[in-house]
Amino acid sequence: MATQTDYSIFEMIRIMKETYKKDLTVYDDAFLVKALERRMTGINVGKLDYPLYLQENRHEADCLMASFQITYSQFFRNPLTFAVLEQCVLPHLLSQKPENGEIRVWSAGCSTGQEAYSIGILLDEMIKSSSKPMRFRIFATDLAQDALGAAKTGIYDENSVANIRMKYLKSHFIKQGEAYTVAPGLKQKIDFSEYDLLDSHSSNPPDSIFGDFDIIFCCNLLFYYCIDVRRAIVKKLKRSLAEGGYLVTGETESTFVGKDEDLKMLSSGAPIFQINR
């Protein structure tokens, strides 16, 4: 027998598709249930009343869609991943690039910018300490406009920068009262823009022109989607990687991504995969 929650989900999917032209079947079922329950609890509307409320309230439809955009982020979120990048992956890329070449990075689902700035710090430090002239460019994308706005501003409180080494705070941030602002030199090397990973008409952010990324970050995002959409996203990311390029995921997603025959995991401890084609 169908439960009230089953009915609400079915009706929510139907209403969002027919009334607002939004396809919610791309999301994982468990994620949908949690999102629905959070919205109903937040606005104090019961399971049986919510579909009608949604049907008659465009603002609620917008709020529901916004609730699917997870914007939590941290600087150097997975320390082991960034250690492998710093000690192995980035030096290897530098050695393979010609002088005055460019290392290209895509932070897909960049949220409020911490991931993009983290890899930017490591690249800047490596290039400064190298005798080999090199440039880097980071393209950071998300669908959440509020998060992108915060990323472009680049202002973080003391709790947000707790994972950053003191020498990096001094060299790449400007302290203003209790807040830290990303230094202009680092900001200008990162392009933040809106981009939908589910867009079937493109393989990479338009601002990047041709893709061909040396590293793509797609962390803690895939598991929000159903299995077919996960596969489609990974396929897109593979097309956007340069030959021998690297895909960085979250720990939870590494098992799924590791099943792809074109991607080889560098080590069991960090979810970093190299394209093999």
C-alpha positions as CSV (number, residue, x, y, z in Angstrom):
1,M,0.0,0.0,0.0
2,A,1.3,3.4,-0.9
3,T,2.2,5.7,2.0
4,Q,1.4,9.4,2.3
5,T,5.1,10.1,1.6
6,D,4.9,8.0,-1.6
7,Y,1.8,9.9,-2.7
8,S,3.5,13.3,-2.0
9,I,6.6,12.4,-3.9
10,F,4.6,11.2,-6.9
11,E,2.5,14.3,-6.9
12,M,5.5,16.6,-6.4
13,I,7.3,15.0,-9.4
14,R,4.1,15.4,-11.5
15,I,3.4,19.0,-10.5
16,M,7.0,20.1,-10.9
17,K,7.1,18.6,-14.4
18,E,3.7,19.7,-15.7
19,T,3.4,23.1,-14.0
20,Y,7.0,24.2,-13.7
21,K,8.8,22.2,-16.4
22,K,11.3,20.8,-13.8
23,D,12.3,17.1,-14.0
24,L,12.9,15.7,-10.5
25,T,13.4,12.1,-11.6
26,V,17.1,12.9,-12.1
27,Y,17.6,12.9,-8.3
28,D,18.2,9.9,-6.1
29,D,14.9,8.7,-4.4
30,A,16.3,8.9,-0.9
31,F,17.5,12.4,-1.5
32,L,14.1,13.4,-2.9
33,V,12.3,12.1,0.2
34,K,14.6,14.0,2.6
35,A,14.2,17.2,0.6
36,L,10.5,16.9,0.5
37,E,10.3,16.2,4.3
38,R,12.5,19.2,5.0
39,R,10.4,21.5,3.0
40,M,7.1,20.3,4.6
41,T,8.5,20.6,8.1
42,G,10.0,24.0,7.4
43,I,6.7,25.5,6.2
44,N,4.5,23.4,8.5
45,V,2.4,21.8,5.7
46,G,1.3,18.2,6.0
47,K,2.0,15.4,3.5
48,L,-1.4,15.4,2.0
49,D,-1.7,19.2,1.7
50,Y,1.7,19.8,0.3
51,P,1.0,18.9,-3.4
52,L,-1.8,21.4,-3.6
53,Y,0.3,24.0,-1.8
54,L,3.0,23.4,-4.3
55,Q,0.6,23.6,-7.3
56,E,-0.7,27.0,-6.2
57,N,2.6,28.6,-5.0
58,R,5.3,29.3,-7.5
59,H,7.5,30.7,-4.8
60,E,7.4,27.3,-3.0
61,A,8.4,25.6,-6.2
62,D,11.4,27.9,-6.5
63,C,12.3,27.2,-2.8
64,L,12.0,23.4,-3.4
65,M,14.3,23.6,-6.4
66,A,16.8,25.7,-4.4
67,S,16.8,23.0,-1.6
68,F,18.3,20.5,-4.1
69,Q,21.4,22.8,-4.4
70,I,23.7,21.7,-1.7
71,T,26.2,24.5,-1.0
72,Y,28.3,23.2,1.9
73,S,32.0,23.5,1.3
74,Q,35.4,23.7,3.1
75,F,38.9,24.7,2.3
76,F,41.1,21.6,1.8
77,R,38.1,19.5,2.6
78,N,39.8,16.1,2.2
79,P,43.3,16.6,3.5
80,L,44.6,13.3,2.0
81,T,43.3,14.2,-1.4
82,F,45.0,17.6,-1.4
83,A,48.2,16.0,0.0
84,V,48.3,13.6,-3.0
85,L,47.6,16.5,-5.4
86,E,50.3,18.6,-3.8
87,Q,53.0,15.9,-3.7
88,C,52.3,13.8,-6.7
89,V,49.7,15.0,-9.2
90,L,50.6,18.7,-9.6
91,P,54.4,18.1,-9.8
92,H,53.7,15.5,-12.5
93,L,51.6,17.9,-14.5
94,L,54.2,20.6,-14.2
95,S,56.9,18.2,-15.5
96,Q,54.7,17.3,-18.5
97,K,53.8,20.8,-19.6
98,P,56.0,22.8,-21.9
99,E,57.5,26.1,-20.6
100,N,55.0,28.9,-20.5
101,G,52.2,26.3,-20.8
102,E,48.9,26.3,-18.8
103,I,47.4,24.0,-16.3
104,R,43.7,24.0,-16.6
105,V,41.3,23.0,-13.8
106,W,37.5,22.7,-13.6
107,S,35.8,22.8,-10.2
108,A,32.3,21.4,-11.0
109,G,29.8,22.2,-8.3
110,C,32.1,24.7,-6.7
111,S,29.6,26.0,-4.2
112,T,31.0,29.0,-2.3
113,G,34.5,28.7,-3.7
114,Q,36.6,27.0,-1.1
115,E,37.5,24.1,-3.3
116,A,38.6,26.3,-6.2
117,Y,40.7,28.6,-4.0
118,S,42.3,25.6,-2.3
119,I,43.6,24.1,-5.5
120,G,44.5,27.6,-6.7
121,I,46.7,28.1,-3.6
122,L,48.6,24.8,-4.3
123,L,49.1,25.7,-7.9
124,D,50.3,29.2,-7.2
125,E,52.7,28.0,-4.5
126,M,54.1,25.2,-6.8
127,I,54.6,27.5,-9.8
128,K,56.3,30.2,-7.6
129,S,58.8,27.7,-6.3
130,S,59.6,26.3,-9.7
131,S,62.1,27.6,-12.2
132,K,59.8,26.5,-15.0
133,P,57.5,29.3,-16.3
134,M,53.9,28.2,-16.1
135,R,50.4,29.6,-15.9
136,F,47.2,28.1,-14.5
137,R,43.5,28.9,-15.0
138,I,40.6,27.5,-12.8
139,F,37.0,27.4,-14.1
140,A,34.6,27.1,-11.2
141,T,30.9,26.4,-11.8
142,D,27.7,25.9,-9.9
143,L,23.9,26.4,-10.4
144,A,23.4,28.2,-7.0
145,Q,23.7,31.9,-7.8
146,D,23.9,32.9,-4.1
147,A,26.8,30.5,-3.6
148,L,28.6,31.8,-6.8
149,G,28.1,35.4,-5.5
150,A,29.8,34.5,-2.2
151,A,32.6,32.7,-4.1
152,K,33.3,35.7,-6.3
153,T,33.4,37.9,-3.3
154,G,35.9,35.6,-1.6
155,I,35.3,36.7,2.0
156,Y,35.4,34.0,4.7
157,D,35.1,34.1,8.5
158,E,37.7,32.6,10.9
159,N,35.9,29.3,11.2
160,S,35.9,28.9,7.5
161,V,39.7,29.3,7.1
162,A,40.6,27.0,10.0
163,N,41.9,24.3,7.7
164,I,44.3,26.6,5.9
165,R,48.0,26.7,6.8
166,M,49.1,29.9,8.4
167,K,51.6,30.7,5.6
168,Y,48.9,30.3,3.0
169,L,46.6,32.7,5.0
170,K,49.4,35.3,5.1
171,S,50.3,34.9,1.4
172,H,46.8,34.5,-0.2
173,F,44.4,36.3,2.1
174,I,43.9,39.8,3.4
175,K,42.7,40.0,7.0
176,Q,39.9,42.5,7.6
177,G,38.7,42.5,11.1
178,E,37.4,39.0,11.8
179,A,37.2,38.1,8.1
180,Y,39.6,37.0,5.5
181,T,39.4,38.1,1.9
182,V,41.1,36.2,-1.0
183,A,44.0,38.2,-2.4
184,P,43.4,39.8,-5.8
185,G,46.3,37.9,-7.4
186,L,44.6,34.5,-6.7
187,K,41.1,35.8,-7.5
188,Q,42.1,36.8,-11.1
189,K,43.1,33.3,-11.9
190,I,39.7,31.8,-11.1
191,D,36.6,32.2,-13.3
192,F,33.3,31.6,-11.5
193,S,30.2,31.1,-13.7
194,E,26.8,29.4,-13.7
195,Y,26.7,26.0,-15.5
196,D,24.4,23.0,-15.4
197,L,26.1,19.7,-15.3
198,L,23.0,18.1,-16.7
199,D,23.1,20.3,-19.9
200,S,23.1,17.7,-22.7
201,H,24.2,20.3,-25.3
202,S,27.6,21.0,-23.9
203,S,30.6,19.1,-22.5
204,N,32.1,21.9,-20.5
205,P,31.6,25.4,-19.2
206,P,31.3,27.9,-22.2
207,D,33.8,30.2,-20.5
208,S,36.5,27.5,-20.8
209,I,35.9,27.4,-24.6
210,F,37.3,24.0,-25.4
211,G,37.5,22.1,-22.1
212,D,40.7,19.9,-22.2
213,F,41.1,20.1,-18.4
214,D,44.1,18.6,-16.6
215,I,42.1,18.2,-13.4
216,I,38.4,18.1,-12.8
217,F,36.9,18.3,-9.3
218,C,33.4,16.8,-9.0
219,C,33.2,16.1,-5.2
220,N,30.2,15.2,-3.1
221,L,27.7,15.8,-5.8
222,L,27.1,12.6,-7.8
223,F,25.3,10.7,-5.1
224,Y,22.4,13.2,-5.1
225,Y,21.4,11.9,-8.6
226,C,20.0,8.6,-9.8
227,I,22.3,6.1,-11.3
228,D,21.7,7.0,-15.0
229,V,22.4,10.7,-14.4
230,R,25.6,9.8,-12.5
231,R,26.8,7.9,-15.5
232,A,25.9,10.8,-17.8
233,I,27.8,13.2,-15.7
234,V,30.9,11.0,-15.5
235,K,30.7,10.6,-19.3
236,K,30.7,14.3,-19.7
237,L,33.6,14.8,-17.3
238,K,35.6,12.2,-19.2
239,R,35.1,14.0,-22.5
240,S,36.3,17.2,-20.9
241,L,39.5,15.8,-19.6
242,A,42.8,16.2,-21.4
243,E,44.8,13.1,-22.3
244,G,46.1,11.7,-19.0
245,G,44.0,14.1,-17.0
246,Y,42.7,13.6,-13.5
247,L,39.2,13.4,-12.0
248,V,38.8,14.1,-8.3
249,T,35.7,12.9,-6.5
250,G,34.4,12.7,-3.0
251,E,35.2,9.6,-0.9
252,T,31.5,8.4,-1.0
253,E,31.5,8.5,-4.8
254,S,34.8,6.7,-5.4
255,T,33.3,3.2,-5.5
256,F,30.9,4.2,-8.2
257,V,33.4,6.1,-10.3
258,G,36.0,3.3,-9.8
259,K,33.8,1.0,-11.8
260,D,34.4,3.0,-15.0
261,E,36.9,1.2,-17.1
262,D,38.4,4.5,-18.5
263,L,39.3,5.8,-15.0
264,K,42.1,4.4,-12.9
265,M,42.3,5.2,-9.2
266,L,45.8,6.4,-8.2
267,S,45.7,5.0,-4.7
268,S,43.2,3.5,-2.3
269,G,43.4,6.4,0.1
270,A,42.4,9.3,-2.1
271,P,39.6,9.4,-4.6
272,I,41.7,10.7,-7.5
273,F,41.3,9.0,-10.9
274,Q,43.4,9.3,-14.1
275,I,41.8,9.0,-17.5
276,N,43.1,6.0,-19.5
277,R,42.3,6.2,-23.2
